[in-house]
Amino acid sequence: AKAVNRILSSLRPPEVVTRAKASDAEIITLIHRHWKAVEGRSSRMLRYLRDDLGVACEQSRFRDLFNIAQDERA
């Protein structure tokens, strides 16, 4: 137990990331605006929204919104 406590004492909890909430329309607009930056790839777009733009979006919700944006581009 002492060895475990000694090892764990040097660890810190991960940083909590807070992202801005956005409406469906706002996210679709962001998808259109940054389409070229991610070469139209949905997985890259979700990472871009979350990591670079700081926007919160649940994966299944994003999938639906990305499909809408993709249909609008066609």
The first five atom37 places (N, CA, C, CB, O) and aatype in JSON, in Angstrom:
{
  "aatype": [0, 11, 0, 19, 2, 1, 9, 10, 15, 15, 10, 1, 14, 14, 6, 19, 19, 16, 1, 0, 11, 0, 15, 3, 0, 6, 9, 9, 16, 10, 9, 8, 1, 8, 17, 11, 0, 19, 6, 7, 1, 15, 15, 1, 12, 10, 1, 18, 10, 1, 3, 3, 10, 7, 19, 0, 4, 6, 5, 15, 1, 13, 1, 3, 10, 13, 2, 9, 0, 5, 3, 6, 1, 0],
  "atom_mask": [
    [1, 1, 1, 1, 1],
    [1, 1, 1, 1, 1],
    [1, 1, 1, 1, 1],
    [1, 1, 1, 1, 1],
    [1, 1, 1, 1, 1],
    [1, 1, 1, 1, 1],
    [1, 1, 1, 1, 1],
    [1, 1, 1, 1, 1],
    [1, 1, 1, 1, 1],
    [1, 1, 1, 1, 1],
    [1, 1, 1, 1, 1],
    [1, 1, 1, 1, 1],
    [1, 1, 1, 1, 1],
    [1, 1, 1, 1, 1],
    [1, 1, 1, 1, 1],
    [1, 1, 1, 1, 1],
    [1, 1, 1, 1, 1],
    [1, 1, 1, 1, 1],
    [1, 1, 1, 1, 1],
    [1, 1, 1, 1, 1],
    [1, 1, 1, 1, 1],
    [1, 1, 1, 1, 1],
    [1, 1, 1, 1, 1],
    [1, 1, 1, 1, 1],
    [1, 1, 1, 1, 1],
    [1, 1, 1, 1, 1],
    [1, 1, 1, 1, 1],
    [1, 1, 1, 1, 1],
    [1, 1, 1, 1, 1],
    [1, 1, 1, 1, 1],
    [1, 1, 1, 1, 1],
    [1, 1, 1, 1, 1],
    [1, 1, 1, 1, 1],
    [1, 1, 1, 1, 1],
    [1, 1, 1, 1, 1],
    [1, 1, 1, 1, 1],
    [1, 1, 1, 1, 1],
    [1, 1, 1, 1, 1],
    [1, 1, 1, 1, 1],
    [1, 1, 1, 0, 1],
    [1, 1, 1, 1, 1],
    [1, 1, 1, 1, 1],
    [1, 1, 1, 1, 1],
    [1, 1, 1, 1, 1],
    [1, 1, 1, 1, 1],
    [1, 1, 1, 1, 1],
    [1, 1, 1, 1, 1],
    [1, 1, 1, 1, 1],
    [1, 1, 1, 1, 1],
    [1, 1, 1, 1, 1],
    [1, 1, 1, 1, 1],
    [1, 1, 1, 1, 1],
    [1, 1, 1, 1, 1],
    [1, 1, 1, 0, 1],
    [1, 1, 1, 1, 1],
    [1, 1, 1, 1, 1],
    [1, 1, 1, 1, 1],
    [1, 1, 1, 1, 1],
    [1, 1, 1, 1, 1],
    [1, 1, 1, 1, 1],
    [1, 1, 1, 1, 1],
    [1, 1, 1, 1, 1],
    [1, 1, 1, 1, 1],
    [1, 1, 1, 1, 1],
    [1, 1, 1, 1, 1],
    [1, 1, 1, 1, 1],
    [1, 1, 1, 1, 1],
    [1, 1, 1, 1, 1],
    [1, 1, 1, 1, 1],
    [1, 1, 1, 1, 1],
    [1, 1, 1, 1, 1],
    [1, 1, 1, 1, 1],
    [1, 1, 1, 1, 1],
    [1, 1, 1, 1, 1]
  ],
  "atom_positions": [
    [[0.83, -1.19, 0.0], [0.0, 0.0, 0.0], [0.88, 1.25, 0.0], [-0.95, 0.0, 1.22], [0.56, 2.24, -0.67]],
    [[1.99, 1.21, 0.76], [2.87, 2.38, 0.81], [3.5, 2.63, -0.56], [3.97, 2.18, 1.86], [3.62, 3.78, -0.99]],
    [[3.89, 1.57, -1.24], [4.51, 1.71, -2.56], [3.5, 2.31, -3.56], [5.03, 0.34, -3.08], [3.84, 3.18, -4.35]],
    [[2.27, 1.83, -3.5], [1.23, 2.35, -4.39], [0.97, 3.82, -4.09], [-0.07, 1.53, -4.25], [0.9, 4.63, -5.01]],
    [[0.83, 4.17, -2.83], [0.6, 5.56, -2.45], [1.76, 6.45, -2.87], [0.39, 5.66, -0.95], [1.54, 7.59, -3.29]],
    [[2.99, 5.95, -2.76], [4.17, 6.73, -3.15], [4.13, 7.01, -4.66], [5.47, 5.98, -2.77], [4.41, 8.12, -5.1]],
    [[3.81, 5.99, -5.44], [3.74, 6.16, -6.9], [2.58, 7.08, -7.28], [3.58, 4.79, -7.59], [2.74, 7.97, -8.13]],
    [[1.44, 6.87, -6.67], [0.27, 7.69, -7.0], [0.41, 9.14, -6.56], [-0.97, 7.09, -6.38], [-0.22, 10.02, -7.15]],
    [[1.2, 9.4, -5.54], [1.34, 10.77, -5.04], [1.97, 11.71, -6.06], [2.17, 10.77, -3.77], [1.78, 12.92, -5.98]],
    [[2.72, 11.17, -7.02], [3.34, 12.02, -8.04], [2.4, 12.31, -9.21], [4.62, 11.37, -8.55], [2.7, 13.15, -10.05]],
    [[1.28, 11.62, -9.27], [0.34, 11.81, -10.36], [-0.66, 12.91, -10.03], [-0.4, 10.51, -10.66], [-1.03, 13.12, -8.88]],
    [[-1.09, 13.61, -11.07], [-2.1, 14.66, -10.92], [-3.29, 14.32, -11.8], [-1.52, 16.07, -11.29], [-3.12, 13.7, -12.85]],
    [[-4.49, 14.7, -11.38], [-5.66, 14.41, -12.22], [-5.56, 15.18, -13.54], [-6.96, 14.78, -11.48], [-4.94, 16.24, -13.6]],
    [[-6.17, 14.63, -14.6], [-6.11, 15.33, -15.89], [-6.84, 16.66, -15.82], [-6.72, 14.46, -16.99], [-7.77, 16.85, -15.03]],
    [[-6.4, 17.58, -16.66], [-7.01, 18.9, -16.72], [-8.41, 18.78, -17.31], [-6.14, 19.88, -17.55], [-8.61, 18.09, -18.31]],
    [[-9.37, 19.45, -16.7], [-10.74, 19.42, -17.19], [-10.88, 20.47, -18.29], [-11.76, 19.68, -16.02], [-10.59, 21.65, -18.09]],
    [[-11.32, 20.02, -19.45], [-11.49, 20.91, -20.59], [-12.94, 21.34, -20.68], [-11.03, 20.23, -21.91], [-13.84, 20.5, -20.69]],
    [[-13.17, 22.63, -20.74], [-14.53, 23.13, -20.92], [-14.63, 23.73, -22.32], [-14.91, 24.17, -19.82], [-13.79, 24.53, -22.73]],
    [[-15.65, 23.33, -23.02], [-15.85, 23.81, -24.38], [-17.17, 24.56, -24.46], [-15.83, 22.63, -25.38], [-18.1, 24.31, -23.69]],
    [[-17.23, 25.49, -25.39], [-18.43, 26.31, -25.57], [-19.54, 25.48, -26.2], [-18.12, 27.54, -26.45], [-19.3, 24.65, -27.07]],
    [[-20.75, 25.71, -25.75], [-21.91, 25.06, -26.34], [-22.32, 25.84, -27.58], [-23.09, 24.97, -25.33], [-22.16, 27.06, -27.63]],
    [[-22.84, 25.14, -28.57], [-23.27, 25.78, -29.81], [-24.55, 25.11, -30.3], [-22.16, 25.72, -30.9], [-24.78, 23.92, -30.07]],
    [[-25.36, 25.89, -30.98], [-26.6, 25.34, -31.54], [-26.27, 24.51, -32.77], [-27.6, 26.48, -31.91], [-25.16, 24.55, -33.29]],
    [[-27.26, 23.77, -33.23], [-27.07, 22.97, -34.44], [-26.7, 23.86, -35.62], [-28.35, 22.17, -34.76], [-25.79, 23.54, -36.39]],
    [[-27.4, 24.98, -35.76], [-27.14, 25.89, -36.88], [-25.72, 26.45, -36.8], [-28.16, 27.04, -36.88], [-25.05, 26.59, -37.82]],
    [[-25.26, 26.78, -35.6], [-23.9, 27.3, -35.44], [-22.86, 26.25, -35.82], [-23.68, 27.76, -33.99], [-21.85, 26.57, -36.46]],
    [[-23.09, 25.02, -35.43], [-22.14, 23.96, -35.75], [-22.12, 23.69, -37.25], [-22.49, 22.67, -34.98], [-21.05, 23.49, -37.83]],
    [[-23.27, 23.69, -37.89], [-23.32, 23.49, -39.34], [-22.56, 24.62, -40.04], [-24.79, 23.43, -39.84], [-21.84, 24.38, -41.0]],
    [[-22.72, 25.85, -39.57], [-21.99, 26.98, -40.14], [-20.49, 26.79, -39.97], [-22.44, 28.29, -39.47], [-19.73, 27.07, -40.9]],
    [[-20.06, 26.33, -38.8], [-18.64, 26.08, -38.58], [-18.12, 24.97, -39.49], [-18.39, 25.72, -37.11], [-17.0, 25.04, -39.99]],
    [[-18.94, 23.95, -39.7], [-18.54, 22.85, -40.6], [-18.31, 23.4, -42.0], [-19.62, 21.74, -40.62], [-17.29, 23.09, -42.63]],
    [[-19.24, 24.22, -42.48], [-19.08, 24.81, -43.82], [-17.83, 25.7, -43.87], [-20.34, 25.62, -44.2], [-17.05, 25.63, -44.82]],
    [[-17.66, 26.51, -42.86], [-16.56, 27.48, -42.84], [-15.19, 26.8, -42.84], [-16.68, 28.37, -41.62], [-14.24, 27.32, -43.44]],
    [[-15.07, 25.66, -42.19], [-13.77, 25.0, -42.03], [-13.64, 23.71, -42.84], [-13.54, 24.7, -40.56], [-12.75, 22.9, -42.59]],
    [[-14.53, 23.53, -43.8], [-14.56, 22.32, -44.63], [-13.21, 22.05, -45.29], [-15.65, 22.44, -45.69], [-12.71, 20.93, -45.24]],
    [[-12.64, 23.07, -45.91], [-11.38, 22.88, -46.62], [-10.22, 22.57, -45.68], [-11.06, 24.11, -47.45], [-9.31, 21.82, -46.03]],
    [[-10.24, 23.15, -44.5], [-9.14, 22.95, -43.54], [-9.0, 21.49, -43.15], [-9.37, 23.8, -42.3], [-7.9, 21.04, -42.82]],
    [[-10.11, 20.75, -43.17], [-10.07, 19.33, -42.79], [-10.31, 18.41, -43.98], [-11.12, 19.06, -41.71], [-10.5, 17.2, -43.83]],
    [[-10.29, 19.01, -45.18], [-10.45, 18.26, -46.43], [-11.76, 17.47, -46.47], [-9.29, 17.31, -46.62], [-11.83, 16.4, -47.06]],
    [[-12.81, 18.0, -45.83], [-14.12, 17.37, -45.87], [-14.22, 16.06, -45.12], [0.0, 0.0, 0.0], [-15.13, 15.26, -45.38]],
    [[-13.32, 15.82, -44.19], [-13.31, 14.55, -43.45], [-13.97, 14.73, -42.09], [-11.86, 14.01, -43.29], [-13.56, 15.59, -41.3]],
    [[-14.98, 13.93, -41.82], [-15.77, 14.11, -40.61], [-14.97, 13.9, -39.32], [-16.95, 13.18, -40.62], [-15.13, 14.67, -38.37]],
    [[-14.12, 12.88, -39.28], [-13.37, 12.62, -38.05], [-12.41, 13.78, -37.75], [-12.59, 11.3, -38.16], [-12.23, 14.15, -36.59]],
    [[-11.81, 14.33, -38.77], [-10.92, 15.47, -38.57], [-11.71, 16.71, -38.17], [-10.11, 15.75, -39.83], [-11.24, 17.53, -37.37]],
    [[-12.91, 16.85, -38.72], [-13.75, 18.0, -38.39], [-14.15, 18.0, -36.92], [-14.99, 18.03, -39.27], [-14.12, 19.04, -36.27]],
    [[-14.53, 16.84, -36.4], [-14.92, 16.77, -35.0], [-13.75, 17.15, -34.1], [-15.44, 15.37, -34.65], [-13.92, 17.9, -33.15]],
    [[-12.55, 16.63, -34.39], [-11.36, 16.98, -33.61], [-11.07, 18.47, -33.74], [-10.15, 16.15, -34.08], [-10.7, 19.12, -32.76]],
    [[-11.23, 19.02, -34.94], [-10.99, 20.44, -35.19], [-11.96, 21.28, -34.37], [-11.13, 20.76, -36.69], [-11.56, 22.25, -33.73]],
    [[-13.24, 20.91, -34.39], [-14.23, 21.65, -33.61], [-13.88, 21.63, -32.12], [-15.63, 21.07, -33.82], [-13.92, 22.66, -31.45]],
    [[-13.55, 20.47, -31.63], [-13.28, 20.33, -30.2], [-11.95, 20.96, -29.79], [-13.29, 18.86, -29.82], [-11.89, 21.75, -28.85]],
    [[-10.88, 20.61, -30.51], [-9.54, 21.0, -30.08], [-9.15, 22.41, -30.51], [-8.54, 20.03, -30.63], [-8.58, 23.16, -29.71]],
    [[-9.44, 22.76, -31.75], [-9.0, 24.06, -32.26], [-10.01, 25.18, -32.02], [-8.72, 23.96, -33.73], [-9.62, 26.3, -31.7]],
    [[-11.28, 24.87, -32.17], [-12.31, 25.9, -32.01], [-12.92, 25.92, -30.61], [-13.39, 25.69, -33.02], [-13.61, 26.87, -30.25]],
    [[-12.68, 24.88, -29.82], [-13.19, 24.83, -28.45], [-14.69, 24.7, -28.36], [0.0, 0.0, 0.0], [-15.3, 25.22, -27.43]],
    [[-15.3, 24.01, -29.32], [-16.74, 23.84, -29.36], [-17.11, 22.43, -28.89], [-17.3, 24.1, -30.78], [-16.5, 21.45, -29.32]],
    [[-18.09, 22.35, -28.02], [-18.56, 21.05, -27.54], [-19.57, 20.48, -28.53], [-19.2, 21.19, -26.13], [-20.45, 21.19, -29.02]],
    [[-19.42, 19.2, -28.82], [-20.39, 18.51, -29.68], [-20.26, 17.02, -29.45], [-20.16, 18.86, -31.19], [-19.17, 16.45, -29.61]],
    [[-21.34, 16.39, -29.08], [-21.36, 14.95, -28.86], [-21.25, 14.24, -30.21], [-22.66, 14.51, -28.11], [-21.76, 14.74, -31.22]],
    [[-20.61, 13.12, -30.23], [-20.25, 12.45, -31.47], [-21.44, 12.11, -32.36], [-19.49, 11.21, -31.16], [-21.4, 12.37, -33.56]],
    [[-22.5, 11.53, -31.81], [-23.64, 11.16, -32.65], [-24.38, 12.4, -33.15], [-24.61, 10.24, -31.87], [-24.89, 12.41, -34.27]],
    [[-24.45, 13.43, -32.34], [-25.05, 14.69, -32.77], [-24.22, 15.28, -33.91], [-25.16, 15.7, -31.59], [-24.78, 15.74, -34.91]],
    [[-22.91, 15.27, -33.76], [-22.03, 15.8, -34.79], [-22.21, 15.03, -36.1], [-20.57, 15.73, -34.33], [-22.27, 15.64, -37.17]],
    [[-22.31, 13.72, -36.03], [-22.47, 12.9, -37.23], [-23.69, 13.36, -38.02], [-22.61, 11.42, -36.87], [-23.62, 13.53, -39.24]],
    [[-24.8, 13.57, -37.33], [-26.02, 14.01, -38.01], [-25.84, 15.4, -38.62], [-27.2, 14.03, -37.02], [-26.28, 15.65, -39.75]],
    [[-25.2, 16.31, -37.88], [-25.0, 17.67, -38.38], [-24.01, 17.68, -39.54], [-24.49, 18.57, -37.24], [-24.18, 18.45, -40.49]],
    [[-23.0, 16.86, -39.47], [-22.03, 16.77, -40.57], [-22.72, 16.27, -41.84], [-20.86, 15.85, -40.18], [-22.46, 16.78, -42.93]],
    [[-23.59, 15.28, -41.69], [-24.32, 14.75, -42.85], [-25.22, 15.82, -43.47], [-25.15, 13.53, -42.44], [-25.34, 15.9, -44.69]],
    [[-25.85, 16.63, -42.64], [-26.68, 17.74, -43.14], [-25.81, 18.72, -43.93], [-27.4, 18.47, -41.98], [-26.17, 19.12, -45.04]],
    [[-24.68, 19.1, -43.35], [-23.77, 20.04, -44.01], [-23.26, 19.45, -45.32], [-22.6, 20.4, -43.1], [-23.14, 20.17, -46.32]],
    [[-22.96, 18.18, -45.32], [-22.45, 17.52, -46.53], [-23.53, 17.52, -47.62], [-22.01, 16.06, -46.21], [-23.22, 17.77, -48.78]],
    [[-24.77, 17.24, -47.25], [-25.87, 17.28, -48.21], [-26.07, 18.68, -48.77], [-27.17, 16.79, -47.57], [-26.36, 18.84, -49.95]],
    [[-25.91, 19.7, -47.93], [-26.06, 21.08, -48.37], [-24.97, 21.48, -49.36], [-26.03, 22.02, -47.18], [-25.2, 22.31, -50.24]],
    [[-23.8, 20.88, -49.23], [-22.68, 21.19, -50.13], [-22.85, 20.53, -51.49], [-21.36, 20.75, -49.51], [-22.24, 20.95, -52.47]],
    [[-23.68, 19.5, -51.55], [-23.85, 18.76, -52.82], [-24.68, 19.5, -53.83], [-24.47, 17.41, -52.56], [-24.91, 19.0, -54.93]]
  ]
}
